[in-house]
């Protein structure tokens, strides 16, 4: 079944989404501001791009200083995630700028991480966003064979320990993306339930971007850093561990928390809620008490706002969230929220613990 066959209830003129959308539009009109990024967003873009350039320069000019090389590689891993969440994520949603070229260029920040911005857009915009948490339609919750986010009737016995080994697997999240997932997605010609066909230009771009990535991330440091190849490889690994853990921290809690649900359509493809109500029911805001989370993670922690208004720049999320929460309360629509990042991570761990076993009394 193609994802387009999933049908949500019609949004009526007096519905939650109609009202919140009108109020949000009124907010931007009355304040005479654009839904795209502002001066603060541009400052962040320049800051993270500059931080990337400076850190990478230190890697190339390490002059045999192994501690410096390893430290800069680890820092580069974190900066890469800041880039893809502040620039790449907004690029794929065309939310950074009204200029299509700028948005498209920013999608290539994913390629700086080694992943494919082209494929990430296919997965994220055309699979995840239309139907988040809907089994067989949201590619982000597909079963991996090594752990499960969804409750299973008879999970494999090894899943009982996923609460222990999942954090270890998360250390390889970005390496898995660049070495396995990208290639599997590209040659399967299918993203989630959506069939895709790559043009010749996209094939060339995909291969060239991989060559460029390994050239800048491995070959040039091997040539110019003055450090032995085992140290450079170790630095490359450190970079991906840091990037992987930062990505897992930023991305997983938004949908995968202890009380997560996985709504499914009926046999006719009909869902029991409207699209906006579905987004609210499967999405959680987190870490809103700590401004640094939004600063570094591109507002991804204001996830409910992002899912309702994906074409809006993240710099507006805190103010728009106030409108959304107030409107949701009026319509008695639950708003899921954990104010601290630590609460959200613990809740994600509890999900792994709960769904790794068949019976709740086996959790401990």
C-alpha positions in Angstrom: 0.0 0.0 0.0 1.4 3.4 -1.0 1.6 6.0 1.8 -0.9 8.1 -0.2 -3.5 5.5 0.5 -3.5 6.5 4.1 -6.5 8.7 4.5 -7.1 11.0 7.5 -10.4 12.5 8.6 -11.3 15.7 6.9 -10.2 18.9 8.6 -13.4 21.0 9.3 -13.5 24.8 9.4 -14.0 24.7 13.1 -11.3 22.1 13.7 -8.1 22.4 15.8 -5.8 22.7 12.8 -8.0 25.3 11.1 -8.0 27.4 14.2 -4.3 27.1 15.2 -3.3 27.7 11.6 -5.3 30.9 11.4 -3.9 32.1 14.8 -0.3 31.4 13.7 -0.8 33.2 10.4 -2.3 36.1 12.3 0.8 36.2 14.6 3.1 36.5 11.6 1.0 39.1 9.8 0.4 41.3 12.9 4.1 41.2 13.8 5.1 41.8 10.1 7.6 38.9 10.1 8.4 36.1 7.7 7.9 32.4 8.5 11.4 31.8 7.2 14.6 32.4 9.2 15.6 35.7 10.8 18.9 37.4 11.7 19.4 35.0 14.6 19.0 32.0 12.2 21.5 33.6 9.8 23.9 34.2 12.7 23.6 30.5 13.7 24.2 29.4 10.1 27.4 31.5 9.8 28.5 30.4 13.3 28.2 26.6 12.6 29.7 26.9 9.1 32.7 28.8 10.5 33.1 26.4 13.4 33.2 23.5 10.9 35.8 25.3 8.7 38.0 26.2 11.7 37.9 22.8 13.3 38.6 21.0 10.1 41.6 23.4 9.5 43.0 22.4 12.8 42.7 18.7 11.8 44.7 19.3 8.6 47.3 21.4 10.5 47.6 19.1 13.5 51.3 18.6 12.7 51.4 15.2 14.3 49.7 16.3 17.5 47.5 13.3 18.1 45.5 14.7 21.1 44.7 17.8 19.1 43.6 15.7 16.1 41.4 13.4 18.1 39.8 16.3 20.0 39.0 18.2 16.8 37.6 15.1 15.1 35.2 14.6 18.1 34.2 18.3 18.0 33.7 18.0 14.3 31.2 15.2 14.8 29.1 17.4 17.1 29.3 20.4 14.7 28.2 18.2 11.8 25.0 17.4 13.7 24.5 21.1 14.4 24.8 21.8 10.7 22.4 19.2 9.5 19.8 20.1 12.1 20.1 23.9 11.8 20.7 24.1 8.0 20.2 20.7 6.4 16.9 20.0 8.1 15.5 23.4 7.2 16.9 23.0 3.7 14.9 19.8 3.0 11.7 21.5 4.3 12.4 24.7 2.3 11.9 26.5 5.7 15.2 28.5 5.9 14.7 30.8 3.0 12.2 31.8 0.3 15.1 31.2 -2.1 14.9 27.7 -3.5 18.6 27.5 -4.4 19.7 28.4 -0.8 17.4 25.7 0.6 18.8 23.2 -1.8 22.4 24.0 -1.1 21.8 23.5 2.6 20.6 19.9 2.0 24.2 19.1 1.2 25.2 19.6 4.8 24.0 16.0 5.2 26.6 15.0 2.7 29.2 16.7 4.9 28.2 14.1 7.6 28.6 11.4 5.0 24.9 10.7 4.5 22.9 11.7 1.5 20.8 14.8 1.7 18.8 13.6 -1.3 17.9 10.3 0.3 17.4 12.0 3.7 14.8 14.2 2.1 13.1 11.3 0.5 12.9 9.4 3.9 12.0 12.4 6.0 9.7 14.6 3.9 8.0 11.9 1.8 7.7 9.1 4.3 8.1 10.2 7.9 6.2 13.6 7.9 3.0 12.5 6.1 2.5 9.5 8.4 4.7 9.6 11.5 4.6 6.4 13.6 2.3 4.6 11.2 3.8 1.1 10.7 4.9 0.2 7.1 4.5 3.8 6.1 7.0 5.7 8.3 10.4 4.6 7.3 11.9 5.8 10.5 10.3 3.1 12.6 11.0 0.1 10.3 12.2 -2.9 12.3 16.0 -3.5 12.1 16.2 -7.0 13.3 18.4 -6.0 16.2 16.0 -4.0 18.3 12.3 -2.9 18.3 10.6 0.3 19.1 7.2 -1.2 18.6 5.5 -3.6 20.9 5.6 -7.2 19.6 3.6 -10.2 20.7 6.6 -12.5 20.8 9.8 -10.5 20.6 13.0 -12.5 20.2 14.6 -13.4 23.6 17.6 -11.2 22.9 15.4 -8.1 22.7 15.0 -8.4 26.5 18.5 -6.9 26.7 18.0 -4.1 24.1 17.7 -1.6 27.0 21.4 -2.5 27.6 22.8 -2.8 24.1 20.7 -0.2 22.2 22.9 2.7 23.5 25.9 0.9 22.2 24.3 0.5 18.8 23.4 4.2 18.8 27.2 4.9 18.8 27.2 3.5 15.2 24.1 5.4 14.0 25.9 7.7 11.5 28.3 5.0 10.3 25.3 2.7 9.6 23.7 5.5 7.7 26.6 6.2 5.4 27.9 2.6 4.9 24.7 0.6 4.8 21.4 2.5 4.9 22.1 5.0 2.2 23.2 2.3 -0.2 20.3 0.0 0.7 17.8 2.8 0.1 19.4 3.9 -3.1 19.5 0.5 -4.8 16.2 -0.7 -3.4 14.4 2.1 -5.3 11.9 2.3 -2.5 11.8 4.5 0.5 9.4 3.1 3.1 6.2 2.3 1.1 7.0 4.9 -1.6 8.6 3.7 -4.9 11.2 6.0 -6.3 13.2 6.2 -9.5 16.6 8.0 -9.5 17.6 10.1 -12.4 21.0 9.8 -14.0 22.0 13.1 -12.3 20.9 11.9 -8.9 23.0 8.7 -9.4 26.1 10.7 -10.3 25.5 13.1 -7.5 25.1 10.3 -4.9 28.4 8.6 -5.9 30.3 11.8 -6.2 29.2 13.0 -2.8 30.4 9.8 -1.2 33.8 10.2 -2.9 34.1 13.8 -1.7 33.1 12.8 1.8 35.7 10.1 2.3 38.3 12.3 0.6 37.8 15.2 3.0 37.1 13.1 6.1 39.9 10.5 5.7 42.3 10.9 2.8 43.2 14.6 3.3 43.7 14.1 7.1 46.0 11.1 6.3 48.0 13.3 3.9 48.2 16.6 5.8 47.7 16.0 9.5 51.1 14.5 10.1 49.5 11.8 12.3 49.9 8.1 11.7 47.0 6.3 10.0 45.7 4.5 13.1 45.3 7.8 14.9 43.4 9.3 11.9 41.2 6.2 11.8 40.6 6.5 15.5 39.7 10.2 15.1 37.3 9.3 12.2 35.6 6.8 14.5 35.4 9.3 17.4 33.8 11.8 15.1 31.1 9.3 14.2 30.5 8.2 17.8 30.0 11.8 18.9 27.8 12.6 15.8 25.8 9.4 16.4 25.1 10.1 20.1 24.2 13.7 19.4 21.8 12.7 16.6 20.2 10.0 18.8 19.7 12.5 21.6 18.2 15.1 19.2 16.0 12.8 17.1 14.8 9.8 19.0 12.8 11.2 22.0 10.5 13.3 19.7 8.5 10.2 18.7 10.0 7.3 20.7 9.1 7.7 24.3 7.6 5.4 26.9 3.9 6.1 26.0 4.5 6.1 22.2 1.6 4.8 20.1 1.7 3.4 16.6 -1.7 4.1 15.0 -2.6 2.0 11.9 -5.3 2.6 9.3 -8.2 0.2 8.8 -8.4 -2.1 5.9 -9.6 0.7 3.7 -6.6 2.9 4.6 -8.7 5.2 6.9 -7.3 6.7 10.0 -9.4 7.4 13.1 -8.2 11.0 13.4 -7.5 14.1 11.4 -3.9 14.6 10.1 -3.2 17.4 12.7 -4.7 15.4 15.6 -2.5 12.4 14.5 0.6 14.6 14.5 -0.2 15.8 18.1 -0.8 12.2 19.3 2.5 10.8 18.2 4.8 13.7 18.8 6.5 15.0 21.9 8.2 18.3 22.7 11.2 17.9 25.0 14.1 19.9 26.5 12.2 23.2 26.1 13.4 24.2 29.6 17.0 24.3 28.3 17.6 26.9 25.5 20.8 25.3 24.5 18.9 22.2 23.2 17.1 24.4 20.6 20.2 26.4 19.8 22.4 23.4 18.9 19.6 21.1 17.6 17.9 23.5 15.4 14.6 23.6 17.3 14.0 19.9 16.6 12.9 19.5 20.3 9.9 21.8 19.5 8.7 18.8 17.5 4.9 19.2 17.6 5.2 22.7 16.1 7.6 21.4 13.4 5.2 18.6 12.4 2.2 21.0 12.1 4.2 23.7 10.3 7.2 22.0 8.6 7.8 24.9 6.2 8.4 27.3 9.1 11.9 28.2 10.3 12.8 26.8 13.8 13.7 30.3 15.2 9.9 30.9 15.5 9.0 27.7 17.3 9.1 29.0 20.9 6.5 31.7 20.2 4.3 29.5 18.0 4.4 26.7 20.5 2.5 29.0 23.0 -0.3 29.5 20.4 -0.4 25.7 19.7 -0.5 24.7 23.3 -3.3 27.2 24.1 -5.3 26.1 21.1 -4.8 22.4 21.8 -6.1 22.9 25.4 -9.3 24.6 24.0 -9.9 21.5 21.8 -9.0 19.0 24.6 -6.2 17.7 22.4 -3.4 16.2 24.5 0.0 17.9 24.3 2.9 15.7 25.0 5.9 17.5 26.6 8.9 16.8 28.8 10.7 20.0 29.8 14.2 18.5 30.2 16.4 16.6 27.8 17.2 14.0 30.6 13.6 13.2 31.2 13.1 12.6 27.5 16.1 10.3 27.3 15.0 8.3 30.3 11.6 7.9 28.7 13.1 6.6 25.5 15.1 4.1 27.5 11.9 3.0 29.2 10.3 2.4 25.8 13.2 0.1 24.9 12.8 -1.7 28.2 9.1 -2.1 27.8 8.9 -3.3 24.2 11.8 -5.7 24.6 9.7 -8.2 26.4 6.4 -10.0 25.8 4.8 -9.4 29.2 5.0 -6.3 31.3 5.8 -8.3 34.4 9.0 -9.4 32.7 10.3 -5.8 32.4 12.7 -6.1 35.3 
